[in-house]
Amino acid sequence: RDRPEVYPFYAVEMLFDGGAVRLWTGYSDRTIDGQTYIGSGNLLSISGIDEVNDLAAKSATISLSGISSTIVSLSLSEPYQRRVCRILWGVTNVNDYVEVFGGYMNTMSIEDSGETSNITLTVESKLIELNRPRVRRYTHESQKSRYPTDTFFSFVADLQDKDIVWGRKIA
């Protein structure tokens, strides 16, 4: 009896300011959700995708090996930190996929060996946002920076020493 062969793949979508870069581990172009992903074969590798039971903020590593110096110069000039990145997993003979990791690009290292180079990109989980401090305050100045015509917080300073009569008769 014939059993169908299963060929799993990874696909990576990196949203840079200059446009999206979409790669997958196959050898020709592939369309996923109407977007074209360029086949990078075994030049693209992904590591660090671990299943966890808690809400720990993890990171994944995307590596491109054997690429030309043209792509390296593009990666040096394009801002990448805090840009969105998604890692998808699917099977080649099925149209569905699963997003196995989503986060923000963090650090990029480049190893240049003359004719070809290797780029390694670390992607932080979206959960890392839970650990970042918030710089917004509940003050008049902070509110004015976001909404210039809003005067709500201008009354807060007057309230701190105000005697409010509540639940008793005024003498």
LOVEX-824496 format. One line per 3 residues: number of its first residue (from 0); their letters; for each residue y, x, z of N, C-alpha, C. Coordinates in steps of 0.001 Angstrom, whole numbers, plus 500000, padded with zeros to 6 digits. Layout:
<vonus>
NUM> A> Y X Z Y X Z Y X Z ~ ...
</vonus>
This chain:
<vonus>
0> RDR> 498830 500845 500000 500000 500000 500000 501233 500891 500000 ~ 502199 500557 499155 503426 501336 499049 504396 500965 500156 ~ 504925 501965 500778 505953 501756 501800 507258 502331 501268
3> PEV> 508344 501586 501441 509626 502114 500935 510069 503327 501743 ~ 510677 504257 501049 511213 505433 501726 512608 505126 502239 ~ 512913 505644 503412 514199 505402 504052 514983 506707 504051
6> YPF> 516208 506644 503534 517075 507811 503484 518355 507509 504269 ~ 518407 507932 505533 519627 507684 506319 520750 508627 505892 ~ 521977 508201 506151 523139 509024 505823 524211 508842 506871
9> YAV> 525119 509800 506903 526357 509694 507679 527512 509635 506696 ~ 528551 508922 507081 529791 508884 506316 530943 509097 507293 ~ 531961 509817 506855 533104 510134 507705 534371 509671 506999
12> EML> 535221 508965 507743 536522 508548 507229 537595 509149 508128 ~ 538448 510004 507549 539527 510650 508296 540851 510183 507698 ~ 541685 509546 508523 542935 508974 508036 544099 509920 508331
15> FDG> 544431 510753 507351 545554 511674 507452 546829 510962 507015 ~ 547987 511552 507309 549260 510981 506875 549349 510927 505351 ~ 548821 511936 504690 548892 512019 503235 547852 511169 502526
18> GAV> 546963 510541 503256 545923 509704 502666 544595 509912 503366 ~ 543668 509049 503057 542350 509097 503693 541439 510089 502978 ~ 540612 510780 503766 539551 511626 503228 538244 510989 503659
21> RLW> 537408 510647 502675 536145 509972 502952 535005 510776 502337 ~ 534071 511187 503187 532932 511997 502763 531645 511355 503272 ~ 530556 511601 502570 529262 511174 503085 528228 512230 502756
24> TGY> 527066 512157 503389 526060 513213 503284 525167 513070 502061 ~ 525520 512238 501097 524782 512113 499847 525343 513039 498784 ~ 524855 512873 497538 525221 513813 496481 526088 513227 495377
27> SDR> 526364 511959 495395 527281 511379 494414 528221 510445 495173 ~ 529195 509896 494488 530123 508985 495154 529387 507725 495610 ~ 529842 507175 496745 529253 505953 497305 530392 505046 497743
30> TID> 530253 503751 497483 531258 502778 497886 530804 502081 499157 ~ 531669 502137 500175 531422 501465 501448 532666 500637 501744 ~ 532499 499346 501895 533612 498424 502150 534737 498572 501125
33> GQT> 534384 498783 499879 535379 498888 498823 536068 500240 498736 ~ 535699 501182 499583 536303 502520 499579 535288 503528 499037 ~ 535761 504485 498267 534887 505494 497685 534760 506688 498621
36> YIG> 533526 507049 498945 533216 508212 499763 532637 509277 498846 ~ 533154 510484 498957 532735 511584 498093 531470 512209 498668 ~ 530486 512415 497811 529239 513034 498237 529431 514504 498540
39> SGN> 529032 514916 499733 529177 516316 500119 527831 516954 500444 ~ 526750 516190 500274 525412 516726 500484 525241 517344 501849 ~ 524557 518490 501869 524329 519154 503155 525461 520107 503534
42> LLS> 526611 520040 502846 527795 520797 503261 528457 520135 504476 ~ 528203 518837 504659 528764 518071 505768 527717 517931 506858 ~ 528093 518294 508079 527186 518087 509208 527959 517502 510378
45> ISG> 527271 516723 511171 527875 516029 512303 527017 516277 513523 ~ 527662 516603 514643 526919 516825 515882 527697 516233 517052 ~ 527009 516075 518163 527656 515614 519384 527715 514116 519546
48> IDE> 527030 513372 518687 527013 511920 518850 525865 511584 519788 ~ 526219 511349 521037 525222 511065 522060 525406 509651 522576 ~ 524310 509003 522887 524380 507686 523490 524559 507855 524992
51> VND> 525530 507147 525562 525793 507247 526995 525751 505863 527618 ~ 525443 505821 528905 525352 504549 529619 526656 504160 530288 ~ 527582 505087 530425 528841 504790 531099 529991 504846 530086
54> LAA> 531180 504690 530562 532350 504727 529693 532959 506120 529617 ~ 532126 507127 529607 532615 508499 529539 533188 508773 528146 ~ 534281 509490 528108 534924 509853 526847 534233 511101 526303
57> KSA> 533545 510954 525209 532811 512053 524583 533545 512521 523339 ~ 533019 513560 522723 533590 514038 521471 532465 514331 520486 ~ 532805 514297 519211 531876 514626 518142 532467 515768 517336
60> TIS> 531608 516483 516629 532047 517611 515816 531619 517394 514375 ~ 532577 517528 513465 532331 517402 512032 532532 518775 511418 ~ 531554 519241 510665 531644 520569 510043 531474 520452 508537
63> LSG> 532333 521160 507817 532218 521302 506370 532028 522776 506083 ~ 530971 523113 505380 530707 524524 505109 530732 524790 503611 ~ 531059 526022 503257 531050 526450 501866 532115 525800 501007
66> ISS> 533283 525545 501564 534328 524877 500800 535310 525899 500229 ~ 536070 525468 499233 536981 526389 498550 538252 526605 499358 ~ 538972 527649 498996 540220 527980 499691 541304 526931 499433
69> TIV> 541188 526154 498354 542156 525096 498070 542112 524027 499164 ~ 540913 523639 499560 540762 522632 500615 541218 523202 501951 ~ 540992 524478 502181 541443 525111 503421 542962 525090 503505
72> SLS> 543655 525417 502409 545118 525407 502447 545642 523996 502662 ~ 544956 522997 502119 545349 521604 502357 545161 521238 503829 ~ 544073 521691 504428 543821 521369 505840 544803 522085 506771
75> LSE> 545326 523218 506352 546312 523931 507170 547683 523261 507126 ~ 548005 522594 506022 549334 522011 505876 549410 520557 506332 ~ 548299 519876 506452 548293 518454 506798 548200 518264 508312
78> PYQ> 549118 517489 508914 548987 517200 510346 547716 516373 510590 ~ 546934 516745 511576 545667 516058 511799 545498 515549 513231 ~ 546160 516162 514200 545937 515757 515584 546349 514318 515811
81> RRV> 545501 513597 516566 545702 512190 516952 545633 511243 515755 ~ 545039 511685 514631 544807 510800 513486 543420 510183 513644 ~ 543256 508973 513143 542022 508203 513331 540886 508776 512485
84> CRI> 539695 508786 513077 538490 509230 512385 537335 508305 512777 ~ 536541 507913 511778 535360 507086 512034 534143 507775 511459 ~ 533026 507668 512169 531751 508201 511690 530798 507021 511571
87> LWG> 530255 506842 510368 529369 505728 510072 527955 506237 509850 ~ 526972 505368 510095 525582 505686 509829 524988 504533 509049 ~ 524186 504849 508050 523553 503801 507258 522313 504318 506564
90> VTN> 521757 503462 505738 520566 503791 504950 520946 503592 503493 ~ 520526 504515 502618 521015 504526 501237 520679 503273 500446 ~ 519555 502628 500658 519217 501459 499850 519642 500139 500506
93> VND> 520510 500216 501518 521026 499031 502208 522547 499127 502220 ~ 523229 497991 502043 524693 498006 502005 525332 498018 503377 ~ 524626 497635 504416 525195 497609 505756 525251 499014 506353
96> YVE> 526121 499167 507332 526271 500428 508047 526656 500119 509481 ~ 526641 501136 510321 527035 501004 511720 528048 502097 512014 ~ 529157 501736 512681 530095 502758 513135 529526 503346 514417
99> VFG> 529095 504602 514363 528468 505233 515522 529465 506006 516380 ~ 530644 506276 515833 531652 506989 516609 533016 506713 516006 ~ 533985 506490 516859 535354 506300 516413 536286 506988 517388
102> GYM> 537283 507648 516868 538201 508335 517766 539352 508973 517025 ~ 539877 510027 517646 541057 510707 517137 540757 512186 516918 ~ 541216 512713 515787 541021 514130 515490 541796 514959 516510
105> NTM> 541163 516026 517005 541776 516802 518070 542007 518252 517659 ~ 540963 519019 517483 541118 520436 517151 540356 520779 515876 ~ 540926 521708 515112 540297 522149 513876 540235 523672 513888
108> SIE> 539057 524200 513613 538936 525656 513488 538433 525986 512085 ~ 538943 527083 511551 538624 527490 510185 538088 528909 510216 ~ 536935 529107 509589 536352 530440 509426 536391 530770 507943
111> DSG> 537151 531800 507594 537318 532166 506196 536521 533425 505905 ~ 535667 533347 504868 534858 534506 504512 535197 535030 503123 ~ 536417 534794 502675 536831 535287 501361 536801 534185 500331
114> ETS> 535636 533973 499687 535548 532973 498631 535336 531567 499165 ~ 534563 531423 500228 534329 530097 500807 534661 530119 502287 ~ 534819 528932 502843 535203 528821 504245 534439 527680 504916
117> NIT> 534494 527677 506240 533912 526613 507046 535022 525998 507894 ~ 535054 524676 507938 536008 523952 508772 535222 523143 509791 ~ 535611 523261 511052 534993 522486 512123 536078 521657 512794
120> LTV> 535865 520350 512863 536838 519417 513411 536221 518692 514598 ~ 536921 518719 515734 536476 517990 516916 537208 516660 516964 ~ 536451 515598 517197 537001 514246 517257 536755 513703 518659
123> ESK> 537839 513280 519341 537727 512712 520681 537457 511220 520591 ~ 536704 510711 521532 536418 509287 521602 537697 508491 521841 ~ 537710 507234 521417 538844 506353 521674 539035 506131 523172
126> LIE> 537973 506330 523947 538059 506133 525391 538918 507187 526082 ~ 539246 508267 525383 540096 509301 525973 541474 508734 526305 ~ 541869 507665 525609 543162 507026 525871 543248 506497 527297
129> LNR> 542104 506147 527887 542113 505652 529265 542527 506733 530256 ~ 542350 507984 529894 542686 509100 530787 544110 509618 530609 ~ 544806 509166 529578 546154 509657 529314 547172 508942 530204
132> PRV> 548112 509696 530781 549142 509045 531601 550110 508241 530732 ~ 550586 507167 531261 551574 506335 530571 552969 506758 531021 ~ 553875 506938 530087 555210 507411 530417 556225 506274 530483
135> RRY> 555818 505071 530218 556725 503935 530319 556905 503552 531781 ~ 558132 503219 532150 558450 502794 533507 559073 501404 533437 ~ 559043 500712 534561 559675 499403 534644 561120 499575 535104
138> THE> 561910 500195 534237 563322 500417 534530 564156 499873 533369 ~ 565435 499704 533647 566355 499207 532633 566424 500180 531446 ~ 566460 501484 531730 566568 502490 530672 565323 502499 529778
141> SQK> 564157 502403 530396 562915 502396 529624 562836 501158 528740 ~ 563230 500027 529280 563212 498785 528500 564212 498841 527352 ~ 565393 499414 527574 566413 499526 526525 565945 500422 525375
144> SRY> 565132 501437 525680 564641 502312 524627 563703 501572 523671 ~ 563021 500555 524176 562113 499779 523329 562788 498543 522746 ~ 563590 497861 523562 564240 496619 523147 565720 496706 523532
147> PTD> 566572 497168 522639 567974 497451 522972 568778 496260 523490 ~ 568430 495038 523112 569226 493881 523536 568682 493209 524791 ~ 567556 493656 525310 566946 493034 526489 567623 493558 527753
150> TFF> 568082 492657 528620 568763 493061 529858 567977 492663 531100 ~ 566720 492299 530957 565933 491806 532080 565925 492765 533267 ~ 565638 494034 533037 565490 494997 534137 566833 495453 534721
153> SFV> 567947 495036 534144 569242 495401 534720 569481 494692 536052 ~ 568741 493640 536356 568894 492890 537599 567975 493383 538709 ~ 567059 494270 538428 566071 494728 539412 566737 495502 540549
156> ADL> 567697 496354 540253 568353 497148 541301 569044 496259 542324 ~ 569607 495141 541912 570270 494217 542840 569280 493493 543744 ~ 568030 493391 543326 567036 492642 544098 566461 493419 545281
159> QDK> 566526 494735 545274 565828 495507 546305 566402 495312 547704 ~ 567683 495037 547879 568268 494814 549203 568664 493359 549419 ~ 568227 492486 548550 568609 491080 548626 567792 490365 549688
162> DIV> 568453 489565 550505 567792 488752 551537 567454 487410 550891 ~ 566186 487133 550727 565750 485898 550099 565218 484975 551187 ~ 565791 483804 551296 565387 482804 552272 564242 481996 551659
165> WGR> 563134 482009 552372 561966 481331 551825 561226 480635 552968 ~ 561107 479338 552921 560310 478601 553873 560969 478338 555216 ~ 562272 478555 555349 562973 478254 556602 564346 477680 556305
168> KIA> 564916 477013 557283 566234 476421 557083 567315 477472 557163 ~ 568335 477292 556365 569479 478203 556386 570372 477817 557555 ~ 570692 478803 558394 571512 478515 559579 572970 478497 559266
</vonus>
